[in-house]
C-alpha cells in the first residue's frame, strides 16, 4: 500500500514537471540508441556460443564465459559507480508525516532495481543459457546458474549505489580499487597469475552444486543491508551539504592561483565550478573510462593495422575529457550567466582561460596514454598526432560551437546518460571531433602513405596552435555578438 502511494507521487511529479515534453527530440534519439544497443546485445547473446567455439575450439563455451565473469562483474561494479545515477526522492516531504522511516528507505533502495544496467545483461544471458548452458548442463542447473548470475548483478547494483553514497566524495578510493583491478588484468594477460581459471572454477560451482546460489544471495543481502543502514543513519541531507562546502573552499586557498592575478582567479573559479557541481564532477570520475578505451582495440591484432580506427581511438582518449569541457563551456555557466554579463568580466581572458584549461586537460590525458606504446610505436605516433589535433583545431571548434547552445543546464544531476541541456549544436560539434581527422587521413591511406597522413594531422594541429590568438579572437567576436541571445535562452527553465 505504501509502495503504491510512493509510486503515485513520483508519477504525479513526473507528469507535472515543467520540463515534460520539452526534449521530445532528444528522448526519441536516446530511445533509438537504446534500441540499437539492445539489438546488439541480443545478437551477441544469440551468437556467443559460436563466437567462443571459433575463438577457443578446444574449450567448452560455458567455461570460457565463466572465465570472464569475474572481470565482467568487477567492471560492472566500477561502471555503475561512475555512470549509474542515484534515484532522487524528496524525503523531506515525508519525514514529518506518520510514516515509518524504514518504509521510505526500503522504497529508496529497491527503486534502484529499475536501473537500465540491471536489465541489459538479460539480453545476453537468456539466449546464451538457452543455446549453450542448458544444452551442456541441463535445464535445472542452467536455471540455477542463470539466477545466480542475475542475483550477483543485482548485488552489484546495491553495492555500487552504497559505495556511491558512502564514498562519493572520495573517488580516490575507487581509483585505487580500479588500479588494483587493472593490475590483476595485466598480470593475468602476461600469464603471471590466472584469474580466468579461478573465475571459471568459482562460477562453475553454480553448475554443479545447487546450494552455491547462497553465495550469490549473500552478496545481494550484503549490498542491500549496507545501503539500507547507510541511509537509515543519514536520512538528513544537511551533513552532505556541509562537507561539500568545506571541500570547495580548499581550492581558493591555493597560492599559485593568487600569484597569477586576475587570470588565476578566473582559473580557480572555473575549477571550483567543475568540482562543485555533480554534472561536471561526474565527467572527472569518468576519466578512467576514456583512458582505458584503448584496451578494447590495441590488444586485438586485427585492429592494429586499421590506422583510421586508431586515429578515432586516439582522438577519443586524448580529447574525450576536453570535448566534454569545451563543448558545454557556456552551458556549464548557464545558471549564473546573467551574473557574468552584469559584472566586469574580461571575456577575452575568459575564453583564454577556458582554452588553457582544455589544453591542460588534454595534456594530462595524453601523458597517461603514453604507456600504450607497449602495443607499438605507431600507436604513440597516432596518439601524439591526435593530441595536437585536439589542442590545435578541435578545442577552438568546440568553443565556437558552444556559443550556439541556448539550453540551460541542470548542474545538480550527473552527466552519464543525461542529455538535459544539450542542444543540436553540441551534437553537430561531434562531427569535426571524430570524422574530420579520419577524412584528412583517408587520401594518404589510399595513396599508401599512412605515416605521412598521421604526420599531416599532427601538423594541422601545430599550425592551429601557432594561430591560437586569432582563433580565440574569432570565438570571442562570435560570443560578443550573441551574448544577449545566449543569456535569454539560459533564463528559460
N, C-alpha and C positions, 0 to 999 in steps of 0.2 A: 504493500500500500504506500509506504513512504517512498519507495523507489519510483513508483508511478507518479507520485507528487513532484519529485525532483525532476523527472523527465519532462513532465508537463511544463514546469517553469523554464527549463532550458529550451524547450520548443518555442514557447512564447517569446523568450529573449531573442531567439534567432529570427523569428518571423517579424518581430517589432523593431529589429535593428535598422537604423537609418542607412546602413551600407548594403542592405539586402537588394540585390538586383543591379547594383552599380557596376559590378565587374563580371557581367554575364559572359562577355567575350573571353576573358581570362579563364573563367571557370570552364567554359567549353574546351579551351585549349588544354587545360590541365587534365580534364576528363579524357581527352583524346590521348594524351601522353600516358595516362594511367592504363587506358585500354591497350595501347601498344605494348606497354610493359607486361601486362597480364598475358597477352598473346605470346610474347617471347618466353615468359616463364613457363607457360603451358606447353609450348613447343619443346622447351628444354626438358621438362618432365617426361614428355612422351618419347623423346629420343635419347634420354640419358643412358638407358641400358645399352643401346647400340654404340653410343659415343665411348662408354667405358670399355666395351668389348673391342672396339677398334684401337683405343689407346693402350689398353692393358689386356691383350688377348689371352694371357695365361692366368688371369685373376678373376675371381667372382666379382661382378659389378657391385654387389651389395657390400662386400668387404672394402672395395675401393671407396664407395660412398661413405662407409663408416670411418675410413681413414681420414677423410677431410671434414668430418662433422665437428671435431674439436675446434678447428680453425674457423669453421662457419659460425659456430655458437659464440666464440670469443669476438669475432669480427662483428657479429650481430649485436653483441652487448656494447661494443665501442660505438658502432654507428648509431645505435639507439640513444646512447648518452649524448652524442654530439648533434644529432639531427632531430630525433623524435621530440615533438613538443609536449609540454605538460598541459593536460586539460584544465581549463580555468573554471572556477566556480566561486561566486561571490558569497563566501561563507558568512560574512558579517551580517547579512540579512537574516540568517537563521539562528545566530548564536543567542539572541535574546528570546527566542521562541521555545515553547516546551517540547523540544526535540532532542533526543539523545545524541550526544556528540559522536558516539560510536556509529550511529546510523549514517551521519554525514560523512564520516571518514571512510566507512566501508564503501559508500557510493563513490567517493572520490577515487579510491584505489581501484575499484572494479571498473570504473569508467575508462581506465587506460586500456582495457581489453579490446575496445573498439578501434584501436590504432591500426593504421594501414599495414604496419610491419608484422602484425600478428596474423594477417590473412595471406600475405604474399607467399610464405613457404608452402601453403596448401596447394598452390598451382603446380609446384614441382613434386611435392611428396606424394600426392594422391595418384597421379599417373605412374610414378616410379614404383610405388607399393603394388599397384595392380599388375604392371608389366614385369616386374623383376622380383621384388621381395616375396610376394605371395607364391610365385612360381617355384622359388628355391626353398622356401621355409614353411610354406603352408599358410592358410588364411588366418588361423588363430595367432600364431607367432608374429605374422606380418602386422596384424591389427595392434597387438601389444607394442611392437616396435614403433609403429606409426604414432600411437597415442603418447608413448614415452617421449618421442622427439618433440611432438607438439607441446606437451606439458613443460619440457625444458625451454622451449621457445617462449612460452607464456611466463615461465620463471624468469627468463631474461628480461621480459617486459617489466615485471615488478622490481627486479634488481636494478635495472637501468634507471627507472623513474625514482627509486630510492636514492641511488648514487647521485642523480642529477639534483635532487633536492638537498641531499646531505652535504655534498662537496662541490656544489655548483660554483661556489666562489673560489674553489681550489683546483683549477684544471691541471695544475702541475702533477697532482696525484694520479689523475687519469693518464696524463702524458707519460709518466714513469711506467704505469701498467702497460701502455701501448708499446713503449720501447722494449719492455720485457717480452711481450708477445712477438714483436718483430725479431728480437734476438733469438727466441725459440724457433721461429720460422726459418731464419737464416741458418741456425745450427742444424735444423732438420734438412734444409736444402743441400748443405755441404756434407751431409752424412755423419756429422759428429754425434747426433742423437737421432732417435727415430720416433718422433711424436706421432707420425701417421700410424705406425704399428700399435702404439699404446692406445690411440684413439679407436682403431679398428677392433682391438681386443675389448676395450671398455664397452663400446656401443654394440659389439657382437653379443654381449651378455643379455641384452634385451631380446635377442632372437633365440636364446637357449633357455634362460631361466625367467619365468613369468614374474617372480617376486621382485625382480630388479626394477620394476616400474616404481617401487617405493623410493628408489634413489631420485628418480625424476620428480616425484611428489615432494620429497624433502627439499629439493631445490626451489620448487614452486612455493612451498609453505614458508621457507626461509625468506625469500624475496618479499612475499606478501606481508609477513609479520614485521620485517624491518621497516617497510614503507608505512604500514599502519601505525606502529608505535612512534615513528618519527613525526608523523602528522599529529598524533594524539598529544605529543608534548609541545608542539609548535603550531598550534592552530591559529595563533595571532601573528599577523604579518609585520608588526612593528619592529621586531628584533632584526629581521632581514633587511628592512629599510635602513636601520641604523648602521648595520655592518657595511652596506654598500656605500654610504656616505663617507665612512672612515677611509675606505679604500680609494675613493675618487680623490679625496683631498691630498693623498700622498703624491700624486703627480705634480701638483702645483708647487711642491716643496723642492723639486729637482733644480739645483743651482744652474745647471748647464743651460736650461731654457731661459732663465733670467738673464744669463750673460749674452744671449742673442738679441736682447731688446724686444722691440715690437714683433719681429718675426718669430722669436722664441715663444712669446706669449700666445700668438696665434697657433703655433705648433702644439704647445701644451694644451690649449683649449680643444684642439682637434683630437688629441689623444684621449683627453677626458671624455669627449663626446663618444669616441669609439668604445671606451671601457665602461661608460656609464649606462649605455643603452643595450638592451638584450639583443636587438636586431643586429647591431654591429659586432657585439661581443660573440655572438654565435658564429659569425664568419671567422673570427680569430680561432675559435675552437675547431673549425673545420680545416685548419691548416694541414694537419697530418694527412687528411684525405687527398688534398691537392698534391702533396709531395710524394705520397705513396702510389699515385696513379701510374707511375712508370712500371711498377712491378706487374701490372696487368699485361704489359706489352714487351718489355725488354727481355724477360727470360724466355720468350717464345721465339724460336729460330725463324719462323715464317714471317714475323713482323720486323725483324732487324734489317731486312733489305728494303722494306717499304718506307722510304725516306719521307714521302708525303704524309703518311700516318704519323711518323715520328716527329715531324715538324708540328703537327697538331698537338701531340702529347707534350712537346717542349713548350709550346705557347701556353698550354693549359697549366703546366706545373709551375713555370716561372712567372706566369702572369695571371693565374686564376684569382689569387687574393687581390692583386692590383685591379683586376677587372671589376670585382665587387666593390672596391673602394671608389674608383673613378666614375664608373657608370652611374652611381647613385650619389655622387658628391654633393649635389644641391638638395636632392630629396632627403638625405640624412639631416639637413638643416631645416626641413620644411616646418617643423613645429615652432621654431623661433626665427623664421626667415624675416618677418617684419622687423624684429629687433635688430637684425644685421643691417637692414636698409636704413632704419631710423638712426643708428649710431654712425660715428665717423670711422667706418671700416674701409681700409685701402684694399679694394678688390683686386688690384694688380698683385699686391702682396698676398692676398688671399689665394688666388689661383697659383701663384708661385709656391706657396706653402703646400697646397694640395699636390702639386707636381712633385715637389721634393719628397713628400710623404710617400707617394706612389713609387717613386724611384727607390726609396729605402726599402719598401715592402718587396718590390721585385728583386732587388739586390740580395736581400735576405733569403728569399726563396731560391734564387739561382745558386747561391753558395751551398745551400743544403742539397741541391740536386747534383753537385759535382761528383759525389761517390758513385753515381750511375756510370761513370767512366769504366767501371769494372766490366760492364757489358760491351764495351767497345769505345775506341776514341772518337768514332764518328758520332756517337750519341752525345759526347761532350761538345763537339763542334755544333751539332744541331741545337742543343740547348743554349749554347752561347749566342748563336745567331738569333734564336727566338727571344732571348733576353734583350738583345739590342733592339730588335723589332718592337718589343713590348714598351721599352722605355723611350724609344726614339720616335715611334709612329703611333702605336696603339693608345698610349696614355693621353696624347693630345686629342685623338679622335673621340675617345670616351668622354673626356672633359667637355669637348664641344657638344657632343650628343646629349650630355646631362642637362644642358641649358634648354632642351626641348621638353623635358619632363615637367608636367604641371600637377602631378598627383601627390597629395600629402601622404607621408609615410608614417605608419604606426610603429614607433620605435620600441614599444614595450613588448612586442611579440618577436619570437625567434625568426630567423631568416630561412631555415630549412623548409622547403615545400610551402613557403609563404609568398604569394605573388601580389599581396596588397601593396599599393603604392607604385607598382611597376607599370610603366606605360609602353606604348608601341615603340617609342624611340629607344628604350632600353633593349628591347628585343632586336631591333634593327642594328644596334651597335654590336651585336654578336657576330654579324656578317664579316666586317673587316677583322674582327678579333681572330677568327679561326679560318675563314675562307681565303682572305687576301694573301697571306704568306704562302699558302699551298698553290694558289694561282700564279704567284710570282715564280715559284719553284718549277712549275709544270713545264714551261718551254725548255728549260735547261735539262730537265729529266728526259724529255723527248729527244733532245739533241745529244743524249748520252754524256752530259756534263753535270752530274748530280752535285759534286762538291762546289762547282762554280755557282750553281743555284743557291746552295746553302750560304756561300760567302756573300752572294748578292743580297740575300735577305738581311744578313748582318750589316752589310754596307749601307743599305737603305736606312736601317735604324741609326747607324752612326751619323749619317748625314742629317737625319732628323734631330739628333742631339745637338749638332752644331748650330742649328737654326731654332733652338728651343725658345729663345726670346720672341722671335717672330710668331711662332705657333701659339705661344701663350697670349700674345697680343691679339691674335685672331679670336681666341676663346673669350678674352676679356671684352672685346668690342661686341661680340655676339651677345654676351651676357648683359652688357650695359644697355643695349637696345631692348632687351626682352625682360629686364629685371622686374618691371611692374606687372607684366602679364604672368610671370612666374609666381610672384607674390599672390596675385589674385587666385591663381589655381591652387596654391598651397593653403589658402584660407578655407577652401571647401572641405568639410569633414565628411 
